[in-house]
């Protein structure tokens, strides 16, 4: 092999790995996060778990990515360790799909139609179509499909380039002698393990082996041990992802390792024991890409069939390796939710966005709870409820910091249009959630002051506040529901109610001034009442911000001021009708 042949091989390898990465990214985006949601909602049924792990890995073309996602789910507490076992086993089978696709490159026939099945024949067409769509199409889903086409074309071009570069090695005695050394099961396994650990992809390392097989210099006696080592080497990614994770997450990574090590050990012992008696003649034959795919699939299917009934044993083994301490630290309510913001999900942006949305919905619920509790304190003061309001305010502040930092990291990743919409909505809304909880704290402090000083509003003032509180309760409910459901129709109902709350705020203050002039109210109570209605009005403003954000982000060219001006036009019958309906519902006595 000349120096330039070596450069060509390295270049082909680079294109192959890049093509596999582009293909995986395209497939992941095209799935729109659906594959990850299937993983998340999986039942504890073992067979279903295997099938889902197989399906997801076949779609995203990476058992490492699937396993890392599983480790993240376990770390977040979404998935139990027992559920993870089946998915991990299924992922090992799913990753063999790649080797079958790559084996098409080894098709050799003079038939025109059979030649068309060769990726080298149709991948240039895919590349042309894919690039054309990327350049001229504006539809995101079309671009995702085009990315898959281009990724596959680059991958196959890299495969062909590698194969052509190493073709001459079949006549080099030194190369043949090196490969024959891998016929030693231990050396072969080590070679496969190291290669896969370095590039962190068993699919890619199997593809490299298939390219070498096209030289005709790789016997099955060397290929089989290398494949076994590749199955162990792919565990490195999951093991690295388990660093710094919860105990169960590290156990999930260990289960992946134990499954492959135990499966490989059993296979090697049985295979070479039988070979010592029967002497398999095919071991001296030159391995083919199809043969590699067959061995890869058979091993993973047999290992799953043999070890699936003993999945609980794998769980116990991982639990014995990483033991629980006698006294586990209690996880706080907020930390449980924030565990969903796992950095492992950043490599799969669609699921990271979904987890961020779940955390944001939890944050919205906490903010809503804080206001509702604070309003209850005005009716009947309760020290425990007051303490809970303060705790919620601290919790929401913490959520804003953690979620904001996570979203900044996530924003640098390549996101689909829908995921980008969700991320922008969350980023714009979390500040309003935090301010709502701040106003809850202000209301709580006003209730405390009235309780300590034994102050009480007049019956008329209490009736007026009750109407305003009911309106605040309802606008919060509509806003938080529209946010959690991403319901734009609900979001459009917020602004008319916000306008009515503004009117109530002004009306209550004017009525208070009249009572003050008549001596029916004190200045001290007047200050407290003014602060309360101002805080309520600010809460409705933040609800309006959240609703407008939902509407704004859904349209690329959305002008908030122009939208509000248009709403308040005299001829906007729909808006005026909603305002009138709310006025009747929240009429002051």
ABEGO torsion letter per residue (X at the ends): XBAAAAAAAAAAAAAAAAAAAAAAAAAAAAAGGAAAAAAAABBABAAAAAAAAAAAAAAAGBAAAAAAAAAAAAAAGABBAAAAAAAAAAAAAAAAAAAAAAAAAABBBABAAAAAABAAAAAAAAAAAAAAAAAABABAAAAAAAAAAAAAAAAAAAAAAAAAAAAAAAABAAAAAAAAAAABAAAAAAAAAAAAAAAGBAAAAAAAAAAAAAAGABBAAAAAAAAAAAAAAAAAAAAAAABGBBAAAAAAAAAAAAAAAAAAAAAAAAAAAAAAAAGBAAAABBBBAAAAAAAAAAAAAAAAAAAAAAAAAAAAAAAAABBBBABBBBBBAAAAAAAABBAAAAABAAAAAAAAAAAAAAAAAAAAAAAAAAAAAAABBBAAAAAAAAAAAAAAAAAAAAAAAAAAAAAABBBBAAAAAAAAAAAAAAAAAAAAAAAAAAAAAAAAAAAAAGBBBBAAAAAAAAAAAAAAAAAAAAAAAAAAAGBAAAAAAAAAAAAAAAAAAAAAAAAAAAAAAAGABBAAAAAAAAAAAAAAAAAAAAAAAAAAAAAAAABABBBAAAAAAAAABAABAAAAAAAAAAAAABBBX
